[in-house]
Amino acid sequence: MLLSLPTEVIERIIYLACDTVRTALRSTCTYLCKIATPIVFETLVIDITKSHFFNSHDRTSYFGTIVSNKTFTQYVRHLHLVSLKPPSRKRMGPLDWILFKRLREKSSKDLERLLVIAIPYLTSLQSILYDGFDKRFLENSALWKQISTLPSVSSLSVHGWHGNRIPITNLPNLAKLNIIGSDCLSSVAVLIANSPNLSSLGVYHCFHPASLFPPSLLTLFCWYPSGTYSFLTELSLCGNFTLRRPEVPLLVPHLHHLRSLELCIDFIPPEFWASLQVEQIFVRQLSLTILKSEPVVFDYLCSYTGLESLFLCIRTGSRKAARRDVKRVNEKHGKTLVQQTCELPGFSSV
């Protein structure tokens, strides 16, 4: 641990340790504790899958410690919540499934109640990561109301947002939002439109059996008032999405500040890349998965200089044509391109 500390801190510890008086060891330990405490308690992980959270008394004692120790809570910057996840149905009978649902409901109810009490004490909290499939957490208005009052929360990640309407519509300082889920875009769009400082957005939209057609990318921006647009600099969109040609002129104005773009969806119309070129939206980092090599993509990439990072996956088509297009990009961005991975048809990488 000492090796990971800044040089000036290590020098200070060595200086104290060299003191010849009896207080040398105490001074060194006190100083090290002062430095290490914020590092150790920077991330708070509450994993309900751990055995010590199954007992109601243990949960109450754990959160009671958090609430009573204000010295500890002031150091918490990142909160990671993990809920019970259903195991494979193949390994569970009907009775096992009923017992699991009851356990998850009881544990979640206690966890939410204790979190509502503890959240206001996390005054320096900057990021929240929720990993689970429990709709009770996502729909708890009291909990999200407490979270929305924390001035430093700038990052929110939800892994497992499936068809639930989240009661929070505004995080004043939200700058980074990452969502993994399905049938949740309408709720996500409200939060996006009400987050004026949002600069980084990542959405992985899973396939949902109830959805007859993939949702449009434009859904994410549908709650913006007419004439107002996002200030996104990083955008990552993967999974079950669609983008129709008539929607391109409505989407592109939201991308004027874009510096990093990741797209992994089934179809991207050529008009999208042509519009980026016309509007001079030139990204520095691009991660792209496409079905086949499309000239319009490489025309866009070769219309400017300054590309720094490129990940390109071309699933089918002519490997020869793909290699030729990649060579064009290398010639154009050879001076600035520092990271490149290209997976071409035939399982080859260049």
Residue pairs with C-beta under 8 A, 6 or more apart in sequence:
1 36
2 10
2 13
5 13
5 35
9 35
12 31
13 28
13 31
13 32
16 24
16 27
16 28
16 31
17 24
17 25
17 28
18 24
19 27
37 75
38 75
41 72
41 75
41 76
42 75
42 76
42 77
42 78
43 76
43 77
43 78
43 79
43 80
44 66
44 76
44 78
44 79
44 80
44 122
45 80
45 82
46 53
46 79
46 80
46 81
46 82
46 111
46 115
47 53
47 80
47 82
48 81
48 82
48 83
48 84
48 107
48 108
48 111
49 82
49 83
49 84
49 85
52 58
52 62
53 59
53 62
53 107
53 111
54 103
54 107
56 110
59 107
59 110
59 111
59 114
60 110
60 114
63 114
63 115
63 117
63 118
65 72
66 72
66 73
66 118
66 121
67 73
67 117
67 118
67 121
70 121
73 118
73 121
73 122
73 123
74 123
74 124
75 124
76 122
76 124
76 125
77 124
77 125
77 126
77 127
78 125
78 126
78 127
78 128
78 129
79 122
79 125
79 127
79 128
79 129
80 129
80 131
81 115
81 128
81 129
81 130
81 131
81 132
81 137
82 131
82 132
83 104
83 108
83 111
83 130
83 131
83 132
83 133
83 134
83 137
83 160
84 100
84 103
84 104
84 107
84 108
84 132
84 134
85 132
85 133
86 97
86 100
86 133
87 100
89 97
92 100
104 134
105 136
108 134
108 136
108 137
109 136
111 137
112 136
112 137
112 140
112 142
112 143
115 143
116 140
116 142
116 143
116 146
119 125
119 143
119 146
119 147
119 150
120 146
120 149
120 150
122 150
123 150
123 152
124 152
125 150
125 152
125 153
126 152
126 153
126 154
126 155
127 153
127 154
127 155
127 156
127 157
127 176
128 147
128 153
128 155
128 156
128 157
129 157
129 159
130 137
130 138
130 157
130 158
130 159
130 160
131 159
131 160
132 159
132 160
133 160
133 162
134 160
135 162
135 163
135 164
137 143
138 158
138 161
138 164
138 166
139 164
139 165
139 166
139 167
140 167
141 167
144 166
144 167
144 168
145 167
145 168
147 153
147 168
147 171
148 168
148 170
148 171
148 172
151 172
151 173
152 173
153 171
153 173
153 174
154 173
154 174
154 175
154 176
154 197
155 174
155 175
155 176
155 177
156 171
156 174
156 176
156 177
156 178
157 177
157 178
157 179
158 166
158 178
158 179
158 180
158 181
159 180
159 181
160 180
160 181
161 179
161 180
161 181
161 182
161 184
161 187
161 188
162 181
162 182
162 183
162 184
162 206
162 208
163 181
163 182
163 183
163 184
163 208
164 184
164 187
165 187
166 187
166 191
168 191
169 190
169 191
169 194
170 191
170 194
170 195
171 191
171 195
172 197
173 197
174 191
174 195
174 197
174 198
175 197
175 198
175 199
175 200
176 198
176 199
176 200
176 201
177 188
177 191
177 192
177 195
177 198
177 200
177 201
177 202
178 201
178 202
178 203
179 188
179 202
179 203
179 204
180 203
180 204
180 206
181 204
181 205
181 206
182 205
182 206
182 207
182 208
182 211
182 240
183 208
183 210
183 211
184 205
185 203
185 205
185 215
185 219
185 220
186 219
186 222
188 203
188 220
189 219
189 220
189 221
189 222
189 223
190 223
192 198
192 201
192 220
192 221
192 223
192 230
193 221
193 223
193 224
193 225
194 223
196 231
197 231
198 230
198 231
198 232
199 231
199 232
199 233
199 234
199 257
200 232
200 233
200 234
200 235
201 220
201 230
201 232
201 234
201 235
201 236
202 234
202 235
202 236
202 237
202 262
203 220
203 236
203 237
203 238
203 239
204 236
204 238
204 239
205 215
205 237
205 238
205 239
205 240
205 241
206 239
206 240
207 239
207 240
208 240
211 240
213 242
214 240
214 241
214 242
214 266
215 240
215 241
215 242
216 241
216 242
216 243
216 244
216 247
217 237
217 241
217 242
217 243
217 247
217 251
217 265
218 243
218 247
218 250
218 251
221 229
221 230
221 250
221 251
221 254
224 230
224 254
229 253
229 254
229 256
230 254
230 255
230 257
231 257
232 254
232 255
232 257
232 258
233 257
233 258
233 259
233 260
234 258
234 259
234 260
234 261
235 255
235 258
235 260
235 261
235 262
236 260
236 261
236 262
236 287
237 262
237 263
237 264
237 265
238 262
238 263
238 264
238 265
239 264
239 265
240 265
241 265
241 266
242 265
242 266
242 267
243 251
243 265
243 267
243 268
243 269
243 272
244 269
245 269
245 271
248 269
248 271
248 272
248 275
249 275
251 272
252 272
252 275
252 276
252 279
252 281
255 261
255 276
255 279
255 281
256 279
256 281
258 281
258 283
259 283
259 284
259 285
260 283
260 284
260 285
260 286
261 283
261 285
261 286
261 287
261 288
262 286
262 287
262 288
263 287
263 288
263 289
264 287
264 288
264 289
266 291
267 291
268 290
270 294
270 296
273 294
273 296
273 297
273 299
273 300
274 296
274 300
276 282
276 300
277 299
277 300
277 303
280 304
282 303
282 304
282 306
283 307
284 306
284 307
284 308
284 309
285 307
285 308
285 309
285 310
286 301
286 307
286 309
286 310
286 311
286 312
287 309
287 310
287 311
287 312
288 297
288 311
288 312
288 313
289 313
289 315
290 297
290 312
290 313
290 314
290 315
291 314
291 315
291 316
291 317
292 314
292 315
292 316
292 317
292 345
293 314
293 317
293 318
293 321
293 322
293 325
295 325
297 325
298 325
298 328
298 329
301 307
301 310
301 328
301 329
301 332
301 333
302 328
302 329
302 332
305 332
305 333
305 335
305 336
306 333
306 336
307 329
307 332
307 333
307 336
307 337
308 336
308 337
308 338
308 339
309 337
309 338
309 339
309 340
310 329
310 333
310 337
310 339
310 340
310 341
310 342
311 340
311 341
311 342
312 326
312 341
312 342
312 343
313 342
313 343
314 322
314 342
314 343
314 344
314 345
315 345
316 345
317 345
318 345
319 344
319 345
319 346
319 348
322 342
322 344
322 345
323 344
323 350
326 342
326 344
326 350
329 337
330 337
330 340
341 349
342 349
342 350
343 349
344 350
